Structures are given as structure tokens and as C-alpha cells.
Amino acid sequence: MKGVITITVMNRPGVLNRITNLFSKRNYNIESITVGHSEQEGISRMTVVVQVENELLLEQITKQLNKQIDVLKVNDISNQSIVARELALIKVMVSPQTRSEIYSLIEPFRASVIDVSKDSLVIQITGESDKIEAFIELLKPYGIKEMARTGTTAFLRGTQKSQTSNKFSIV
């Protein structure tokens, strides 16, 4: 099962290392992790996607995360209605014959070309992981030269009750 956990942390050196070490020591594989500033100064937000065998392990992870220094709030949003996005930059080989074919793939996926050269295009695509995977599969026959992907960034949709584990409240 895929678990999606959001973690609000103090923006200090070593916090990311402590969080990832917790997963590593317990032999949990992080599929993706994104970290960035939040709406509050000095506070960062992490989104961790982890593959676990069952919900009990996911609950154990959230409890262990709550014990970490500088962790303010932990949310397991795996089974809730969420907004989740990922970004991919893909450099694909082009020739005069394939350029228009590749452009015809870009539009339905709402991707965009952000760099053009004689023999390649750099395409930017955002969306859910499944959408990005489908787009990559369509581009593979043309020759993907380079690719970089962010991890999933997510939070709850609208105003629903969250299954929150609060360690501290932020005022």
C-alpha cells in the first residue's frame, strides 16, 4: 500500500536528515519526498510517499515521526481526498519528422515546451504521477535524453477533517 504523509517541521539544519534516517533505520523505502517553505516563516512542509505492507505500519511511522525533534505536525492523508501534484522535466530527441508528432502529444497532456534546440525539446509536465507516467511512456519511442522528476506534493482537498497527530500547535 502507498502511504502519503505530510509533516510540518521547523526549518532548521539536520531536520531532513533525521526524518530520512527514521525511515532508513526501520527499513521503510521512501518513494518520494518533497520539502519546501510553508505559509509560515521558519516552518517547512514535507510530503513523504512511502510503500508499506499495511495501515498498521503507516500508523507506526506517524507515531515515530511525532517523537522527532523539530516535528510540529504529522498527517497521514493516504485514505483521504487530496490534491497531489508532481513536476517532470523531460528532454526528448527530435528530428524534423518527429517534431510535429511530439507537439501533438504535448497538448492533450497540458504539458509545455520550455526549451527548444535543433535536436531536442525540453518539456515540462505537472499532474498526478499516473498522468506523468503515461506521458513518459508515449515519449519513450522518440528517445528520452534526460529526465528529472520532483516527488509528490500533496495536501487535503477543501475543508475536510484531517486525521491529524498534533505534537505542538502553531499560533
C-alpha positions in Angstrom: 0.0 0.0 0.0 1.1 3.5 -0.7 1.1 5.9 2.2 1.1 9.7 1.9 2.3 11.6 5.0 2.6 15.3 5.3 4.9 16.6 8.0 5.2 20.2 9.3 8.7 20.9 10.7 10.9 23.7 11.9 13.1 24.9 9.1 16.5 24.0 10.7 19.6 22.2 9.6 19.5 18.5 10.1 15.8 18.0 10.2 15.5 16.3 6.8 18.4 14.0 7.8 16.7 13.0 11.0 13.4 12.3 9.2 15.0 10.2 6.4 17.2 8.3 9.0 14.0 7.3 10.8 12.7 5.6 7.6 16.1 4.1 6.8 16.7 2.6 10.2 13.3 0.9 10.1 13.8 -0.3 6.5 11.0 1.7 5.0 11.5 2.8 1.4 10.7 6.4 0.6 9.2 6.5 -2.9 9.4 10.3 -3.0 9.9 13.2 -0.6 9.4 16.9 -1.2 10.3 19.7 1.1 9.7 23.4 0.9 8.8 26.5 2.8 5.2 26.7 4.1 3.0 29.7 4.5 4.6 30.4 7.9 8.1 31.8 8.2 10.6 29.3 9.7 8.3 26.3 9.0 8.7 23.8 6.2 6.3 21.2 4.9 7.3 17.8 3.8 5.3 15.3 1.7 6.6 11.7 2.0 5.3 8.9 -0.1 6.2 5.5 1.3 5.4 2.0 0.3 4.2 -0.1 3.3 2.6 -3.5 3.8 -0.4 -2.3 5.8 -2.0 0.6 7.6 -0.6 -0.5 11.0 2.9 0.2 9.7 1.8 3.6 8.5 0.4 4.4 11.9 3.7 3.3 13.5 5.6 5.6 11.2 3.4 8.6 12.1 3.8 7.9 15.8 7.6 7.7 15.4 7.7 10.9 13.3 5.8 12.7 16.1 8.6 11.8 18.5 11.2 13.6 16.4 12.8 16.9 17.4 11.5 19.8 15.3 8.4 17.9 14.1 5.4 20.1 14.7 2.6 18.1 13.0 2.1 14.8 11.2 -0.8 13.9 8.9 -1.5 10.6 7.3 -3.5 11.6 4.3 -3.4 8.3 2.5 -7.1 7.5 2.6 -8.4 11.0 2.3 -9.4 13.2 -0.6 -6.2 15.0 -1.5 -4.8 17.3 -4.2 -1.5 15.8 -5.3 0.9 17.0 -8.0 4.3 16.2 -9.4 6.5 18.0 -11.9 8.7 16.4 -14.6 11.2 18.0 -16.9 11.8 15.7 -19.9 14.4 16.3 -22.7 13.4 14.4 -25.7 15.2 13.9 -29.0 13.5 15.4 -32.1 14.1 15.4 -35.8 12.2 17.5 -38.4 10.0 14.5 -39.0 9.1 13.8 -35.3 8.8 17.4 -34.0 5.2 17.8 -35.0 4.3 14.3 -33.7 5.7 15.2 -30.3 3.9 18.6 -30.2 0.7 16.7 -30.8 1.3 14.6 -27.7 2.1 17.7 -25.6 -1.3 19.4 -25.9 -3.6 16.7 -24.6 -1.5 16.3 -21.5 -1.4 20.1 -20.9 2.4 20.0 -20.9 4.5 22.8 -22.3 7.8 23.2 -24.2 10.2 25.2 -22.1 13.3 24.9 -24.3 13.8 24.2 -28.0 17.0 23.3 -29.8 17.8 21.8 -33.2 17.8 18.2 -32.0 15.8 18.3 -28.7 12.9 19.7 -26.8 12.6 20.2 -23.0 9.0 19.5 -21.9 7.5 20.4 -18.6 4.5 18.5 -17.3 2.7 18.7 -14.0 0.0 16.5 -12.6 -0.6 13.2 -10.8 2.0 10.5 -11.0 -0.1 8.3 -13.3 -0.5 11.1 -15.8 3.2 11.8 -15.9 4.0 8.0 -16.3 1.6 7.8 -19.2 3.2 10.8 -20.9 6.7 9.3 -20.4 5.6 6.0 -22.0 4.4 7.9 -25.1 7.7 9.8 -25.4 10.0 6.8 -24.9 9.9 5.7 -28.6 11.2 9.2 -29.6 14.2 8.9 -27.3 14.3 10.5 -23.8 17.7 12.1 -23.4 17.3 13.3 -19.8 14.6 13.4 -17.2 14.1 15.0 -13.8 11.1 14.5 -11.6 10.0 16.0 -8.3 8.3 13.9 -5.7 4.6 14.2 -5.0 3.4 17.3 -3.2 0.0 17.0 -1.6 -2.5 18.3 0.9 -6.1 17.7 1.8 -8.9 19.0 -0.5 -11.2 21.7 0.7 -12.3 21.8 4.3 -12.4 18.2 5.5 -11.5 16.9 8.9 -7.9 15.6 8.9 -6.6 12.6 10.8 -4.0 14.8 12.5 -1.4 13.9 15.0 -0.5 17.2 16.7 2.6 17.4 18.7 2.6 21.2 19.0 0.1 23.8 17.9 1.4 26.7 15.9 -0.1 30.1 16.7 
